Amino acid sequence: MSDQTGSRPRYSLIVPVFNEQAVLPMLLLRLDRLLQDLDGPAEAIFVDDGSSDCSPIVLRQKAKDDPRFRYIGLSRNFGHQVAITAGMDAARGDAIVVMDADLQDPPEVIGEMIARWKDGYEVVYGRRLSREGENRFKTWTASLFYRLLARLSSVDIPRDTGDFRLIDRKVLKAFRAMPERDRFVRGMFAWLGFRQTEVAFHRLPRPAGETKYSLFKMLRLAVNGVVGFSDAPLRLAIWIGFAVSACAALYALTIMVRAMSGDSGFVVGWASTITIVSFLSGINMILTGLMGLYIGSIYNEVKRRPLYVVSERVGFDEAGTAAAGESGRKAG
């Protein structure tokens, strides 16, 4: 293992962390082995996304003891996608790898990604052949989401993939130029294009700890993916409005015809009126909510707040810290 304190790394590993103290000993051990086996200098950047357990203490000390490791502590929990972005802003390598801290995406797969990168591919993403340790509901909803997104989005987002991927530095530069707030990182890389390929692997169960992606967080990520990469819901709202209006007009025409023909065998009662009004009101609320999602996204963009706030950096030299800070300001 060469001394990397003064040399620019060839590889940068970005690992967002949120309350992962149970899995950190295994993670650090496997990352140590991985960094030793790589064919060039490398850095591992841990981005602490506002952890409340002992994760910051362990990672901060690791960054002080080992020059290959870096630590970025965010001032609060900004979310997984923003934590990835913070790591991207600080990465200095020619090839940048994003992986989660839970070891469900095996670090050993990174060697295969690097091989594909050397073949000339600029984005190498991991495609999950299986998802061990996850219940059927999560597996089914994840599959449904990716297939729905593929139908709605004009961008070809690979199915059964997460954020586990390798990107070339030229892709990183393009990614840094995308300042949106409601981030869906895997969709952003798909939108960028470049030469992309996959490395298939079997996703493993967690060796320790519990998932930090609750149902609410997964739904929020899914909404960001749909709203950020498709205007299909807005177009659907228009067609639903036309359909409801057509049904109402047809119903009104039917009543007029029956009344003009002298049919007195019907009475428009209270129940039918309430049913129609309730139905139309519900449709109106749905359509208003859909448009509200897009308006809310615009509102978040125009505020121009920074994506994240860093409270502490450990393991960065002055040049690296200045470069990372400048990137963060541009992203924000």
Buried (B, 14 or more C-beta within 10 A) or exposed (E): EEEBEEEEBBBBBBBBBBBBBBBBEEBBEBBBEBBEEBEBBBBBBBBBBBBEBEBBEBBBEBBEEBBBBBBBBBEEBBBBBBBBBBBBBBBBBBBBBBBBBBBBBBBEBBEBBBEBBEEEBBBBBBBBEEBEBBEEEBEEBBEEBBEBBEEBBEBEBBBBBBBBBBBBBEBBEBBBEBEBBBBBBBBBBBBBEEBBBBBEBEBBEBBBBEBBBEEEEBEBBBBBBBBBBBEBBBEBBEEBEEEBEEEEEEEEEEEEEEEEEEEEEEEEEEEEEEEBEEEBEEBEEBBEEBEEBBEEBEEEEEEEEEBBEBEEBBBBEEEBBEBBBEBBEEBB
